């Protein structure tokens, strides 16, 4: 049985396909469209999934959608009566609701040559998140938590799951949301693109908690683990504004009202320099978010007394908070899949249909993130040939190294010599992190490497940190906490005596957002790090996403273009090595 899961007409549009409960492919539409957080129907992702499964759409029995327009109807009705939003706002929502009802019709239109004979299933947004967290986890039983901005009129949902059932304890409904709280301060700080919250997380360690008390006027916390937004500081729930996502793009809606100026003055313009106040506000926001987050987690643990927690939703990407869960709560085991945000809802929808609607036994655990496209050496050779004049102009050498061990030794030496390497291997990663197949790699020992990458390659803010990818068996030697972090979803403190050795991946507060690398899930990447270890006695390398202010590259053509327009020194695509002289 084939099931396709989709996140459609919502930011981070995506698709996956499973066969008899086993994941075959999963990919985000932005990788094909080259528009960040693309929000339309994931047509290209669906085509990719069908190609990977080697089937036609007519062979798919179910398409499961990460959204249910009928969910939480009475809460929506109560909201209208209480808040009396504008007529235009209500009309906007009704128009958008219709898109979800038309998903099947739109898919049929895009696949005119392939008839869909199966059933379309809509699954509530947060149920998809919870399913994406638990149904592919290694746990037989677990507490579950979904936290994000908003979806199907709820922002936060929690409960308990086992092999038979996902049970819901409580929900936090629109307009109250931890995700929208964090997003509103992100906007105030001048980071205006959708999905910029990670910038606040990166800026926070530079500040002090001087704004916490003022922020408590906005985010109201109770001792029982509950929270509310003080709606006096917001306008999104009342007034008509341009909707956040259209058929092909995401447009930010400003969430806060002018009353926020009474607390913090005018919002920062995106072109304005970042000062100490902005750093302090970022720091204070992270602190208050964590207090609310751990309050929720402690509340969940108190009820169920289970050591396992599975987390999803956009807030699941807050790796700083994730890294401290076992410190500030009783939970001992934390599972967060690599696409915890809305893209992951595609997997959640598919597995909720397979496990919970169709009542099939769980038979899959996601241990790695490599579920996207891959390209052969033959395909790569053709792309190199197309661009041979450009490579000659850039004075590049081109070599084909058939033996993987020899190749990783050569590339490790390049990295140890201070060269910046674009690394394109195997199947593309699922989720927002580059985890060793679509990565830019560099020497973590160089104190100037942050500036080199930020200014010459990534062209981004200087305060943003870079991640260390480390061989699993060496984690306890370099980090204060020993843990499995295959998807780069947790930040830990680097041991104090190691920080000066690896300054390029040590953030200002002594932390690092690590990725634990395993020989059995990514052999070539593991061997590369091992080769670097033999040269330097450092079992980790700097790893950042292979892109330049764009979605992570998908194919060889994009890899070549990124290499040519930046100052990368080396491009490695499968067994080919292209090096600037």
N, C-alpha and C positions, 0 to 999 in steps of 0.2 A: 504493500500500500504506500502510495506517495501522498505527502501532504506538503503544500507550500504555505509558508507563513509570510505575511507582509506587514510592514509599517508604511501606511499609505496616507498621502495628503496630511502629513505631519512632519515636523523637522526630523532630519536623519532618516529619511525614507530608505527602506531596505527590504530584502527578501532572503528567505532560506528555503531549503527543501530537505525533507527527511524521508527515508525509506524504511518502513517497518520499525520506526523508532530510532534509527541511526541517522545522524546528521551527515549529509553529503556535501552541502555547500551553503555559505552564508556570505552576503556582501552588501555594502551600502551603495546607494545610487550615486552619491556624490563622487565616488571614485571614477564613474563613467562620465557624468555630466560636467565635472570639474567645478561645481558650485557648492561651496561649503553648506552643510546642513540642508541640502536640497530636499524639498517638501512635497513633491508631486507623487504621481503613481510610479512605483519602481519598475518600469517596463524593462529596462536594460538588465536590472538585477534578476528579474524573473527569467529573462532569456538566458542569462548566465547559468542560473540554477537548473533550468531544463537541459541545457547543453552538458553540464557536469553530470547530470543524472542519465543523459543519453535517452531522453524520452520526449514525447510531445505533450502539449497541454491536455489533450484528451485522455491521457493516462493518469492524470492527477485526480484523486478522488475528493480532496478537500482543499480549499483555499481559506486559511484562517487569517482574520484581519485584527490587528492591534487597535481596536476601537469598537465600542458598542454605543451608538447614538441613543439607545433606549435606557442605558444604565442610569441609575440614580435620578429617575424622573421626578419623584416627589421632592427630593432635595432641590432640584432646579426650580420647581414650582414655588416652594417655600421661599427661595432666594428672591424670585421676582416680586413676591408679595412684600417681603421685608425691605429689600434694597431699592425697589422701583428703578431699575436701570433704564437707560434711554431706549426708545423704540428702535432706533437704528442699531444699537448693540444687540438687541434681541433678534432683529432681522438678520444681522450678520451671522449669528450663531445658527439660525434656521437654514440659511443658505449653505453654510459649511456642513451642517448635518446631512444635507441632501447628497453631498459628494460621497459620503460613506455608503449611503444607500445605493449609489450608482456604481460602486466599485466593480461589480460583476459586468455590467454593461460596458464600462470603460475598458476592462481587460479584454472582453470579446472583440471590441473595436480594434484594439492594438494587435490582437492575434487573429486576424480575419481568416488566416489559412489553417488555424488550429481551433477546433471547437472544444469548449470546456463543458463537459458533461457532468461534472461533479457538483458538490454542494459548497456554497459560500457560508462561512461561519464568522460572526462578529463576537469578539471576546473583549470584555471590559478592560480598559487600559491598564489598570493596576493589577488585575488578575494576570495579565500577560507579563508584567514586570515580576510578579511573585513566581509565576511559572518559570520564567527565564532564569530566575535565581535558584530555585529549588529543584526543578525536574531534571536539570543537567548537572546537579551537584553530586558529590560523593556521599552525602548523608542519607540515611534511611529515615530519620526524623529530624526536624529542624524548626526553630523559630524563623519567621519570615518577615521582612520589612521592605516596603517600597516607599521611597521619598523622592518627589520631584517638584517641578513647578506646578503643573496641573494636567490632568487627563481624565476625560469623562466625568468632570465636575468634582473630582477628588484630588487631593495633593499627597496624602499620606494614608497608607493602608498597612495593617499588620495582623499577624495571626500565627498559625502553626500548620505544618505540613508533614505528611507521611506518605508512604508509597501509594496509599489509596485516595487521599483527599487533601485539598488545600482549604483550610478553614480560616475565615476572617473573624477577628476579634472586634476591631474598631476601624473607623475611617475619619479623616479630617477632610471636610468639604470646602469647596470654593466659597469665598475667596482667600481663605487662610492657608498659608503655604510657606514652609521653610525655604523651598526653592525660589519662590518669588521674593522673599525677603532678601536672600543672597543676591538675586539678580537685580533687584532695585538698587542696592548699594553698589553693585558692579556698574550700573548705569550712572549713578551719581559720581563715581570715580572716573568717568569719562571713557570707560570701555564699552562702547556702544553697539558692537556687533553681537548678534545672537550667539550664545555659547562662550562668552568671554569670561565666565566666572573663574576659570583656571588662572587667569591673570591676577585676580584678587588673591587667590590662594598662594601664588608665587610671590606677590608683593608683601603679604602679611608678615613674614619673618623680619622684615626691615623696620617694623613699627612697634609701638607700645600700646597697652590696653587703656589708653586715655579716654576712649569714646564709648566704652562699654555701658556706662550708666545712662548716657544719652540714648544709645541704641535700645535700651530696655523700654523706652517710650514707644518704640516701633514694634518690637517683637516682645509680646507679653508671655512670660513663662510662669507656669504653676508648679508647685512642689510635686504634684501627682504625675508629672511627665507630659502634661498637655501644654499646648501653646495656641496663641492667636496673634493675628496681625491687628495693630491699631489702625483701623481703616481711615482715620482722619489723615493719615500720611500717604494714602493711595487714591488713585482715581480710575484704575483700569476696570474696576467692578461697576462703575456708574456710567461713565461717558463713552460715547462712540469714538473709536479710534480705528485707524487702518489696521486690519487684521494682521496677525503676526506672520502668517505664512500664506503664500499664494501657490499657484500650481507648480511653480518652478523655483521659488526663492523664499527666503525668510527675511522678514522685515520686523525690526524691533518696535515694540510698543512701549512708550515710556510709562512706567508703572506708578511712579510717585507723584504726589501733589506738591504744590508750592509750599505747603506747611513744613516740609523737610528743611527748607531754608531757615526756619526759625531755630533749628537745632544745629545745622552745620554750615550755614551760609549758602552761597551759590554752588551748583554742581561744577565739577571740573570740566573744562572744555578738552576734547580729545587731543588737541594740539598744545595744551598747556603743560608746562613742566610738572612733574610729580614732586610734591614737597613732603615734609615730615608729617603734616596733618593727614595727607592722603595715605601715607604708610600706616599711620596710627589707626585710621578708620578701617583700613583693610585688616589689620591685626585684630582689632576689636570685633569686627564682623565675624572673622573666623572663630574667635573665642566664644561669642554668643551662639553662633551656629552649633559649635561642638557641645556646648552646655545643653541646648535643646535636643540635639541628636542623641547624646548619651542618656539624657533623661528618658527619651522614648525607649531606648534599648534596655535600660534598667527596668522600666515598666513592663516590657515584654517578658524579660527574664523572670521577673517576680511572679508572673502568672504561670509560666510553663516550666520553669526550672530545668531547661534543656541547655546543654553547653554549646550547641550549634546555632549559628545564625547565618541566614542567606539574605543578601541585600541587593536591591536593584533600584532603578529610577535614576534620573539625572544626578541626584545628590550622591549616588553611589560612586561617582567619579571624584568625590572629594577625598583624595588619597591621603591627605594629612590627617583628617579625622579617622579614616579607616585604620590607619596604622596604630592608633591609640585605643581601639575598641577593647582589646584584651587587658589594657591597663586601667580603664575607667569604667568597665562593666564586668560582670562575672563570666561573660562568654569566653570560651577557650578556642573555638574553631570558627573561622569566618570565611565564607565563600562568596566571592563577587566575580561574576563572569566578565569577559573582556569588553563587552558592549552593554554595560549596565544601563545606559540611557535609552532613549526611545528607539534607536535602531534595534536593540536587543529584544524589543517587543515582538518582532517578527518570529524569533525563536520561541519566545514565550507563548505566542498564539498557536504555533504549530504543535508544540509539546503539550499545551493544555488540551488541545483537541485529541492528540494521540493518547495521553495518559489519563486525563480526567473526564473527558466526554466519551471517548470510545472505550475507556477502562482497560487499556493495555498496560502491561507491566513496564516499569522503568527499566531501560536496558542500555542507557548511554550516559557517560560522564564526560563533560568537556574538560580535557586536560591540556589542550593547546588551542591556539587561536588561528591556525592556518587553514582557512576555509574558503579562500578567494581564488583569484586567477593564478595560473602558472604559465610559463612560456618556455619552449624548448630552445636548445642552442641553435637549432636551424632557424627558428623565428628571429632570434636575437641577431644572428649573422646577417639576415636580410635587412634588419633595421640599421645595423652598423654600415652595411654597404650603401644604403640610401644616403647616409650622412658622412660618407668618407671624405668628401671635400672639406666639410666643416672640421673634422678631426685633423686633417692635414693642415688646415689653416691654424688650428690651435696647437700644432706641433705635438700631436699625441702618438704614442706607441700603442699598438694593439696586439695582444698576445692571447693565445688559446692554451690553457693549462688543463690537460685532460685529467690529471690526477688531483683529486680533491685535497689530499693531505699536503701535497706540494703547494697547491694554490693558497690554502689557508696560511701556510708558513710564510709565503711571499707577502700576502696582504697584512699579516700580523707585523712583519718587519716594516712595511710602509707606515702602519699606525704608530709603531714604537719610534719611528723616525720623525713623527710629527705631522704626517700627511693626513688630510681629510678624505675619507673614503665613502663613496656612495655604494651601498651594498644591496643588490637586487637578486633575490634567490627564492626559488620554490613558490609556494602558494602565498598570496597576499593575506595579511592579517585581518581578522574580524575585529571591529572595534576601533576606537580612536588612537590607540597606541601602536607605534612601530615596535615590533618585538623580534627583530632580527631577520626579517625577510624583505622589508622595504625601509631600510634604515640608513642614516648617515652615521658613520663611526669615526671615533677619534681617540687620542691618547688622554686618559683621565689625569695623568700626572702633570700635564702642562698647565701652569697657572694662567697663561694667556689664551687658552683654548676657548673659554667662554666668549671672550671678545671676538676671537677669530670667527667662530660660528655665528654669533649674533649679528655681527656687522657685515661679514663677507659672504655668508651663506644664507642664513635664515632671515636676515633683515627684520629683526624683531626687537622688542624691548630688552634692555641690558639686564634687568633684574630677574629675568626668567631663568630657572635652573635647568640643568641637563641631567639625564638619568644614567645610573650605572647598571649595566647588565653583567651579572656575576654568576659564575659556576656555582650550582646549588651547594656543593659540599664545602664551599669556603665562606658561606654567609656568616656563620658564627665567629669567624676570625676577623671580620671587617665591620659587622653591624652589631649594635647592642642587643638586638633581638634576633633570634634564629627562627625563621618562618618560611613557608612556601609562598612565593609571590610570583607566579608564572605570568600574570597579566599586567604587572606594573601598577597595581591598584592600591598599594600601601606605601607610606613614607615612614622610614625608620631612622633613628639616629645612627650616624657612622661613629665607630669607636674613636675616642679622642686622639689616640696615638696613631690613627690611620688618616686623619683628615688632611694633614699637610702632604701626605703622599699622593692623594687624589683630589687636588683642589678644584679641578674642572667639573667634578660631579658632587662636590660638597657645597650645599647651600649655606647661606650666611648663618643659619641657626645650627649648623652641623648635621643636617639631615640629608637623606638621599631617597629618591623614589625608585627603588630597586626593581629589577626584574631577575628572578631566579631562572637560570638556563639549565636545561636538562639534555643529556646526550641522547635519550630515547625519543624526545619529541622534536628536537632541532639539532640533528647531528652536526651539520656543517657549521652552524653558528657556534655551537659548543666547542668544536675543534678549533675554530678561529680564536676564541677567547683563551683556550688552552695553549695554543701556540704563542699568543701574546704573553701569557703567564710564564712560559718557559724562557722568554726573552727578558722579561721585566720583573718577574716575581710578584706581579700584580694580577690576580685572577678575575679581573673585570675590565670592561671598556666603556667609554662614553657612547651612549646610544640615543639618537634623536631621530625624529621622523624624516623620511626622505621627501622633502617638499620645500617650497619657498612661498610662504603666505598663500597656500592653496591646499586643497585636499591632498592627502598622501598619494604619491604616484602609484599608478596601477599597472602600466604596461611598459615595455622597453622604450617605446617612442617618448613617453613622458620622462622616463629616467634619463635618456640622452639629452632631451631639451633642458632639463633642470641642471644637469652636469655642465652643459655648454654655456648657460647664461649665469652661472655662479662661479665661484672660485674654488670649487672642489678640485682636489689633486688627482684622484683616482676614481674610476667607475668600474665596479665589478658586477657583471651580469652573468649569472650561472658560471660557466667556465671561462668566460672572456674577461680580460683585464685591460682596461683602457687608461693610460696614464699620461698626464701632461709632463713634458720633458722640463 
